[in-house]
Amino acid sequence: MEETPPGQRQQPQPAHASPPFPAAPFTPPPRVFSPVLPARGTPSPGSGPGHSRAQHLSTPPGPPVFSSPLRPAAVPFRATPASPHPVPFAAAGSGYSSSSSATTASLPTSSAPHFLNGAATPHGDLTPPLSSLQGDGLDNPYVQFSANKVLKQKKLFNAPSLGFGALVSPGKEVSPGPEVLERDPRRCLNCGAYVNLYCDISIGSGQWQCVICKKSYGSEGEFVVSSKQDLLQWPELASTTVDYVQMGNRRPGFVPVSDSRVSGPIFILIDECLDEAHLQHLQGSLHAFVDSLPPTAKIGIITYGRTVSVYDFSEGSAVSADVLPGNKSPTHDSLKALIYGTGVYLSPIHASLPVAHTIFSSLRPYQLSVPEVSRDRCLGAAVEVALGIIQGPSVELSRGIIKRSGGNCRILVCAGGPNTFGPGSVPHSVKHPNYAYLEKTAMKWMENLGHEAQRHSTVVDIFCAGQCPVRVPVLQPLAKCSGGVLLLHDDFGEAFGVNLQRASTRAAGSHGLFEIRCSDNMLVTQVIGPGEEASPDSHETFKHDSSFCIQMHSVEETQSFSVSMESKGDIKSDFVFFQFVVHYSNMYQAEITRVVTMRLQTVDGLSAYLASVQEDVASVIIGKRTVLRARTASDAIDMRLTIDERVKDIAFKFGTQAPKSKLYRFPKELGSLPECLFHLKRGPLLGSIIGHEDERSVLRNLFLNASFDLSLRMLAPRCIMHREGGTFEELPAYDLVMQSNAAVVLDHGTDIFIWLGAELVAQEGQSAAALAACRTLAEELSEQRFPAPRILSFKQGSSQARYFVSRLIPGHKDPTYEQESRFPQLRTLTPDQRARLKSSFIHFDDHSFCEWMRSLKLVPPEPS
């Protein structure tokens, strides 16, 4: 397009001008899956963009049924739960009166405390910690420890090969949620910790003792009660988790209801440089996306190439846009002209849906014969313009933290190539003589833009698709620092469209601060997750505050933090205490302080400690610590070697030497841990089964910030075989599952594969039914997952089947007795079926799990 002043209108021209549950024993999934699934299909290339705007999906068959009993996999799995929608605060019901004028919201309430019999009061009226009335809270949904006990001996407990830590999901939405308190919390004035159910409280004087620093304080008579049971009227003394809430409008007794949930505006940024095939898929996804939005959601539409076109919704059926230059950042005057002009650039869906569809239908493919990678795209300038419009008049205020009503804002970037024009751009070719320096400069610029977006409660999600390299290192800082994600897709079709929808609706908060406090004998050594260490002036500090503080990029239920800890010395006490606190602004315009307090028992015996280790949680924490160091392809190779050393060290420190042998036995309590780490070593996070380093980089960033459930699936795949009669059986993820008369679903977190055996494919009717059932199961497994996984199906022997085979452990290389031990389903096959299975494998050099363990001088652990 020709560049025009912001106030001058122009019809857009063709585009040629231009990102604890403590691990319990294996629990099989429900016998019957029955979520409500969207219809599924693919857009017709020949249809016009505005024709069928509903999401093109085909109606699935009836829900699949699991056979009974399910055989557990060798690696325990945790199915991703259906995340409940955030529960709005209800009007405050019954509360309690206190010296601090406490008010308790009635919804959501925590479950009733668990009472233990025989609780004694040791020192007169000094009440023991109320944890004895509640238990240790190890089923807390926000925190999962790698072990549910703490070893008193510092040397073994701090062994870096196994380590100790927790996975914390501070923004997770659960139902019922924690008790909601509309008052200020009572805190320790020495260390800043919050009063909680583990505090010693004198019911005669009301005095309470901090569990972190052991300082005592009076309660101004608030905690003076006749019996210890009466203390349970204070939710913070009865539950491990409470939410303190300060409402935005500060009216006494005001609690918002469901219709007060206000979504921030959504800006859709569209690459103008797409070829026709990609553009048709993108148009179909965009039509379905805006149709899925609630009527009150505000949207804006911007396209970018060599210029930035901001579409105006005030013109009715006519498509018009204000055009800004893309070779430089928007000036103050140009943004002011847009903001105070007559154009409407953000409009609610109920008023602008037909206009949005018209805009999408008017998009035209790129016309010039220029390679995709060489086309000019001013992505950086387009994000700056969107951010300026979202800020509105506040753009003229200081650049501090500006809190605007309306919840988190989102910028959704639909990109088909790299940012090669204007601010934050890189040269078209990586062979440019100064490319390395220009890339580094662009990365820093994008990082600053991401921080600017985060300060204004705006999340930037970047959705890339197609075969053109997008230069992930340049775009990743923008998504990361704003609290968003960067995702790569094969095309702009189904998975792309689903991710657009899920990105816009995932629950989010802003201005998050995450604090960790531990007993004096514990030390936080590392935190991995979506944030960065907070500066001292960004939060309240106390005289002896030893808390570890993280400034969160955003607060979302799809995220988690991996917290690694050590003991400072041999532990003498019977318990250690942990307090995790997150402060954030939620979508209801309320200031939330969520306080989670946990305690773990300390033990002397090594066997008791090992028995308390939660192998899946420990595997994920080890995985995140390892993947964090794999910044490049060469780093990934080094990290594979560190996994070998880690497994050997765990066996040497915690295992035993086999009799009459130089081999060591891996501790039986940690039997599934080495197999998880073997999957990590071979899989896409560290292995070479993904072709391009950009893809591996995106996958690693997702893994480092992902929730526990998604992290575990990305680490160790879950394998489910379709059986005759429409049932499913879970099996270990070994290549022995590739039986020619079966269909198999392999869930690897960001990818779900459906494999059909050759004999099954030859039976057309059965093959179609099996594929439909497997497809339904794949949809159900990933119904609430973000990002939505790519779902691929293929036949035995096809070229695409390598994606499936490379993720399975090559168990066919093991002796028969080991195969049957680790894959008991083999025993159900006839001799003829086993012979055909054996002959179907192609020899390659990869170790099986047992071969790998023996190469490390270790005895393979017995299968669980």
Buried (B, 14 or more C-beta within 10 A) or exposed (E): BEBBEBEEBBEBBBBBBBBBBBBEEBEBBEBEBEEEBBEBEEBEEEEEBBEBBEBBBEEBBEBBBBBEEBBBBBBBBBBBEEBBEBBBBBEBEEBEEBEBEBBBBBBBBBEEBEEEEEEEEEEEEBBBBBBBBBBBBBBBBBBBBBBBBBBBBBEEBBBEBBBBBBBBBBBBBBEEBBBBBBBEBBBBEBBBBBBBBBBBBBBBBBBBBBBBBEBBBEBEEBBBBEEBBEBBBBBBBBBBBBBBBEBBEEEEEBBBEEEBBBBBBBBBBBBBBBBEEBBBBBBBBBBBBBBBBEEEBBBBBBBBBBBBBBBBBBBEEEBBBBBBBBBEBBEEEBBBBBBEBEBBBBBBBEEBBEBBBBBBBBBBBBEEEEEBBBBBBBBBBBBBBBBBBBBBEBBEEEEEEEBBEBBBBBBBBBBBBBBBBBBBBBBBEEEEEEBEEBBEBBBEBBBBBBBBBBBBBBBBBBBBBBEBBBBBBBBBBBBBBBBBBBBBBEBBBBBBBBBBBBBBBBBBBBBBBBBBBBBBBBBBBBBBBBBBEBEEEEBEEBEBBBBBBBBBBBBBBBBBBBBBBBBEEEBEEEBBBBBBBBBBBBBBBBBBBBBBBBBBBBBEEBEEBBBBBBBBBBBBBBBBBBBBEBEEEEEBEEBBEBBBEBBBBBBBBBBEEEEEEEBBBBBBBBBBBBBBBBBBBBBBBBBEBBEEEBBBBBBBBBBBBBBBBBBBBBBBBBBBBBBEEBBBBBBBBBBBBBBBBBBBBBBBBBBBBBBBBBBBBEEEEBBEBBBBBBBBBBBBBBBBBBBBBBBBBBBBEEEEBEBBBBBBBBBBBBEEEBBBBBBEBBEEBEEEBBEBBEEBBEEEEBBBBBBBBBEBEBBBBEBB
